[in-house]
Amino acid sequence: MELFGPILNQMIVLALFIVIGFVLSHWKIVPKEAAQSLSKMETFVFVPAMIINTFVQNCTPEKLSSVWQLLLMSCALVAILVPVSLAIGKLLYKDEYTKKLAAYGLAFSNFGFMGNAVFMAIFPDIFFEYTIFTLPFWTMAYVWAVPSWLVPRENQDTGKKTLWTRVKPFINPLMVSVVIGAVLGLTGLGKYLPAPVTQVISVTGSCMSPLAMILMGLSLGTLPVLQLFKRKTLYIITLFRLIIYPLVTLGILYLLSLIGTNAFINDTFFVCAMCMVSMPIGLTAIFIAASYERDTSEVVGMVLLSSIASIVTIPLWFMLLQMLLL
């Protein structure tokens, strides 16, 4: 039970920021347009800064060369989660955009803010390996999934499919920030950025998660929260995200580790993979959808329900994992 305390502390932080946003909206302290404005700030300022900072620090030749096995296995996990999540989204929803919101939420958990905090609190000695393990997820999420799934079709060119119309959806703040961060990290140029610039990028990026959670609270303040919990699809999504995905992942990895001495299936990969798949649904889909003025009630419900349930499920999965690794 020693794992429950650190994880519970992170969940309390998450909940308090949501409460702040809810109070601001419900008591009409901020105008209704605040959520949309904040969403655009997240999309164009805070998330790009976080991505650049992450890639500058972790996407270096030295770091990548020493952990290529983790990167390879992480890519394999992404390749499995994406199609499976998309298939589940199609089964649960009829609306095309909601299908993709659900798929994004299932495939890309809150492995950033919450995952980093939980991992640092429990496994600080291999936190570097976890940051490397998350790189394929960051890349796939912001290079492909966000522009392909979360940018509504009406906001993309629907005419003749020229090379430009195919490339244009990927020319967005998130994609641009991935490229900038990767170039700065791989070339080492990030080390030569002026100290004020580096500090601004770091501080701005650290604002992403708190503001995203406040945005969630703002969205909740305008919605009938109790009605959200009556939607059966939210419970199904939460079941897959917090129970089925971790259970299947743990079972497969454990069986593979028993087959032979595969160097890839080691304790570090066990821990990184389980942290990735056991986190609740992430916040990115909320502010991306809100920035395009789409209905966020379903995705807010997904994030809210899965975050609450994860207070119990996350420590249980990690305690089970520790029992298996002993």
N, C-alpha and C positions, 0 to 999 in steps of 0.2 A: 504493500500500500504506500511505500515511500514515493512512488511515482505520481500519486494522485495530487499531492500538494502543489508541486511546480506547474502541473498542467492546469489545475484548478485556478491558480493565480493568473495564468494567461487568459483563461476563459472569462475571468472577472474583468480583466482589462478590456477585453473585447466587448463584454456586455455593457460596461460603463460608457464607452464611447457611443454605443448604439442608443443607450438611454439619453445621452446628451442630445443626439440628433432628433430622437423622438420628442423630447420636451420642447426643443426649439420649434419643431413643426406643429406639434399638437396644440401648443399654447400660442401659436401664430407669432412667435418672436421674430422669425424670419419669414420673408414672403414665399409664396408657392414656387416662384422662379428660382429659388435658392438651390434646389436640388439639381436642376438642369445646368445652372452656372457652375456648380461645384463639380458636376460630372465632366464638363468640358475642361475644367482646370485639371482634373485627374488625368483625362485622356491626353491633353496637350502639354502638361507641365510635370506633374508629380510622378506618374508612371514612367514616362521616358527617362526622367532623372534617376529613378530607382533601377531601371534596366541598365542604363549606362554605367552606373556605379557598380552594379553586380558584375557586369562583363569586364570592366576595367580591372577589377580586383581578382577575378577568377579565371578569365579567359586568356591565359598566358601560356606560351609554349612549355615553360617549365612545369607548370601545374598539370597541364593536360597530358604531357608525356608520361607522368608518373602514375596516372590513374586512368589509363585508357580502357582498362577492363570495366571499370565502373561506368564510363561513358557508353561503352558498347552494350552493356546490360541495360542501362537506362534507356537507350534508343530502342531496344527490344521491348521494354515495358511500355514505352510510348506507342510503339507500333501495334501492340495488343489492345491497349486501353482505348485508343481513338476510334477504331471501327466498332468495337463492342459498345462503347458509349453512344455512338451515333445510331446504332441499331436499336438500343433501348429507348432513346429519345423518339425515334420514329414509331415505336410500338405504343408509347404512352400518350403522344400528342398528335393532333391533326394539323394544327397550325404550323407552317413551315418554320417560322422564326422561333417559336417556342420549342420546337424539336431541337433546334440547334443550340438554344440556350441551355436546355437540359443536357444535351450531349457535352457541351463545354463544361458545365458544372460537374458532370460525372468524370470526364477525362482529366480535368485540371483542378485538383483540389486546392485548398488553402495551404499549399506547401511552402509559400513564401513567408508571410508574417508569422502565422501560427506554427508552421512547420519548423522554421528557423528557431523560434523561441523555445518550443518543446525540445527540439534536438539539442540545442545549446545547454538547456537545463539538465538533460538526462545523459547525453553522450558528448560532452565537450571535447574529449580527446580526438574524436573523428569528425568534428564539425566541418573541417575543411573538405573531407571526402563527401559529405552531404551536399555542400555548395556545388561541388563539381557534378555530383549525381543529378542535381536539378537543372543543369545547363540545357540538356536536350528538351526538357519540359518547358523552360523559359522560351527557348528558340521556337519550338513547334507551336506554342501558344500564341506568341506575338508575331511570328513571321507568317504563319498559315491560318491557325484557327480563328484568331480575332478578325482578320480581314475577310476570311471566307465564311465564317459562321455568324459573327456578331454584327458585322456591318450589313444593314438591311439591303435587300436587292434594289429597292427604290433609290438608294443612295449610291448605286453603282450604275455605270453605263449599261444600257440594255439594247443598244443598237448592234451594228455589225461587229463581230468579235475580231478586232484587229489586235496586233501585238500590244498596242498601247492600252486598249480596253482590258486586256487580260492582265497586264502588269499594274495598271492604275490602282486597283484595290489594295495592292501591297505597298503602295507609296503612301504610307500613313505615319503619324508620329511614332507609333510603337515599332514599326519595321525600321524606320530611319534610326531610331535610338539603338536597336539591336546592331545594326551595321556600324554605327559610330562606336558603340561600346566594344564590339568585336575587333574593329580595326585598332582602336586605342590599346586594347589589351594584348592582342597578338603581336603588334609592332613595338610595344613598350613605350609608345608615345604618351600613354596615360601618366607615366611617371614624371613627365616634364610639364604637365599642366600647372599653371600658376596656383599657388596654395589657395587664394580666394576662390578660384573657379572650382577646384576640387571640393572645397568646403561647401560651396553653394550647391553643387550636385549632390553631395552626401546628405546635407540637411534637407534639401528639397525632396529627395527620394525617401527619406525617413518619414516625411509627412503623408506619404501615399496611404499606408494602412490606417492610421487614425482617421484621416479624412474619408476614406472609403467606408469605414464603419459608421462615421457620423452621417454620411450619405445614406446608408442603409436605414438609420434611425429616422432621417428626414422622410424617406419613402414610406416607412411604417406609419409615420404620423398622419399620413393622408389616406391610409388604407384601413379597412375593417379587419384588424389583426385577428380577432377571434374567428372570422370567416375563413381566413387563410388555413387554419388548422382543420377545417372541414374538408379540405381537398385531398382526396385519396392519393392522387398522383404524387403529392409532396412526401407522403410516407413511403411510397414505393421507391422514389428517388433516394430518400434518406437510407432506406434499407440496403439498396445497392451500394451507395457511397460508403457507408460506415460498417456494414456487416458482410455483405457478399463479396465485395472487392477484396477487403483484407483477408477474409477467410480463404478464398480461392488462392490468393497470392501466397499466403502462409503455407497452405497445403502443398502447392506446387513446388515452392522453394525447399520445403522440408524433404519432400520426396526426392527431388534432384540431389540434395546434399547426401542422401543415403545411398544413391546409386553408385557413386564413385568419388574420387578425389578431384573433382572439378574445381580448379582454382578460382573460377568465376563465382561459384556459389559459396562465398565465405561469410563470416559473421558481419563484416562491414556492409556487404551488399544486402544481407538479410535486414539489417537495421535501417538502412537507407530506403529500401523498397517498402518496408512496412510503414515507415513514417510517411512516405509519399501517398500510399493508398489508404491510410487510416484517417487522414485529415478531412474535415468537413468541406463542403462546397465553398469555393473561393468567392471573392467579392468582385472580381473584375467584370463579370457579366452584368452586374447591376449598373455600374456607372457607364459602361459602354452602351447598354441598352437605353439608359436614361439620357445620355448625350445625344442620341438620335430620336428622342421623344417617343420611345416605344413603351408599351405597358410593362412595368417591372414587377407587378404584383406576384406573379408566379415564381420568378427567380428570387425575389426577396423572401418569399415563403420557403424556398429550398434552402437558402443560406441560413435563415433564422432557425428552422427546425433541425437542420443537420448540425448547426453550431451548438444548440442546446443539448442534443442527444450525444454529441461527441464528448461532453463533460464526463460521461460514464464510459463510453466505448474506447476512447483513446487510452486511458490508463490500463484498461483491461487487456487490450491488444499488446501493449508493451510489456505488461507483466507476464502474459503468456509467452511472448517472444523471449524474454529473459529466462523463463523456465526451460525453453527448448534449447537455448544456447549454453546452458550450464553443463 
